[in-house]
């Protein structure tokens, strides 16, 4: 059959783009198109067959020309000038003029509009560093398919990488292929067909006692203490606290109002300020780290915005000094806040809304619009001493 679909849906019906198959000089050619129309696939097939047979590529439409370019690149044939310089006004992407390698694809992804914020770019850069270390910069994109991705995942598992870390690297690879598809450099994303490792071995249950938390504070540098205290008293994410400005903070009404572009869920979020945190933030506002050139609440010692891993080493040294094992992470403070809120009897939906979880969406049906006084009342009833430290990890390194 000259054209056919090769994928099936859940009901067993053929679906997806059509593949074309033909022979030339006793050599078989099999390539995937971008169309799901059989008629269009047959037209592309005839156009490609005629062009290769006659050697005339000047009248090809973009879809047929793309197939011819892929044929010439895969076969390593010398590319005709008519393919490089089409006369129909459809210019080629620079990477279509050479064999696409992994390094080029990574750069294209990191420079795409999808990577808009600094933190996301840094996460992708960290993920791609492991990918490039394994495959090397010159690895051909056409050779990067499902078996290679599965072998990479298995390699990272043997290295001891957490399932969540491996999944972030899969997400970065998937974003790379999406970018390549947008630029019409590939037609399919193989990462979608390479399953991620189970994240159940990464489950953790962490509670840090009030005494241990204060001991940790004593081992932190002075600049880091108010940041960690803010994380502890609010349950906010590290990125939210690092990006918080004084415009977000209303100390008089004890509310932090985060804009949609400051939260992971891309929605406005109100976070109540505990009475213990009011004095801490007020001290930061009048302290020596306050900069007249930046409106950020927390800055580095150089007066600049904090790197996403700025607390990593100070926190690790502090918890080691206290003697906690296994070592809790900065993000565990968010889990500690959730436990303290639950143990204090805070309403489930109010708690979830403060944390920015989806379950908090139902609160509107019960209370109407979520307002500051309701949240402040809830945080005033919250206690932070609910027993001894308990750290449990499903997977021990």
C-alpha positions, 0 to 999 in steps of 0.5 A: 500500500503506497500510503497508510497510517501506522498508529491506532487509537484506543478503539483500535482504529487507524489514526495519525499522519500518513506514511508514504512508501515507494521505490526508486532504483530498486531502493525502498523509501518510507517517510512520514508526512504531516497530513492525516488526509489520504488524498493529500498523502497520495498527492505528496507521494506522486510529487515526491516520486516525480521530483526524484525521478526527473531531478526537477525540484523547482515546482515542489510545494512545501510539504513535498519539498520537506519530504525530499529534504529529509530523503536527501539528508538521510541518504547523505546525497548532495542537496540540489540548489532548488531545494535550498532556494525554493522559488515559492516564497517559503524560506527554509529554516537554517537548520534544514540546510544541514544535519541537525545535531543535539547541541543545535536542537538544545540551543533552539529550544532554550532560545524559544519564546516558550522559555520566557522566565529565568527560573524555567530556563535554568531548570532546562539548562540543568536538565540538558546538561545531563542529556548532553553529557550522555549523548554528546553534543554531536549526536544526530537528532534523526538517531534520537528515538524511543530506544535511545531515550529509554536507554538514557532513562535506564542510565540515569536510574543506575546513576541514582537520580530521583524519578522526579529528576529524570522526569524533569529531564524528559520534560526538557527533551519533550520541549526540545522536540516540540520546538523542532516540530514548530520549526518543521524540523521533525514531525514527531515527538518520541519522548511521548512514547518513552514512559517515565520511571515511577515516582513512588520511590520518591515519596517522602513524609517530613515534619521538623519540630519547633525546637529543631527548626530554631536550631537550624535557624541558629546555624544559618547565615544572617541573610538567610534566616528571614527567608527560611522563616518566611517559607516556614510561616507561609508555606509558600514555594521558594520561587514565590518567596524569592520573587516577592516584591514589597508591592506584594506585601501588605503588613498593615492588613497582614496579607501577601498578594501574589500576581498570576505571573508569580505563582506556579498555578498562574493564578492570583494568590493571597497568603496571610502573614502570621503575627510572628512574621510581621516583625521579621518582614518589618525588620527586613524592610528597614535592614541593611540588605534593603536596596533602593534599586530593587523592590524585591523583598529578599536580595543577595549580599551583593544586592541582587536577586537570589539564584534559585539554589542560593539557600541550598548549601547554607540549608544543607550545612545547617541541618547537618550541624543539627544532626537531622538524618535523612537530610530534609530539603528546603521544599520540605518546609512547605510540607511542614507548614501543611502539617502544622495547618492540619494539626491546628484545625485549619479548614482543608479548602482554606489550607489548600487555597493558601498553598495554591493547590487545586482543591482550594478552588471549591472554597468560592462555593462555600465562602464566596470570594476568598478575602484577606480577613478570613485568611488572617483569622485562619492563620491566627489560629495556627500553631507550630509545635506539633511533636517531634521531628519525623523524616521518612523517605520511601527510597534511601540513597 
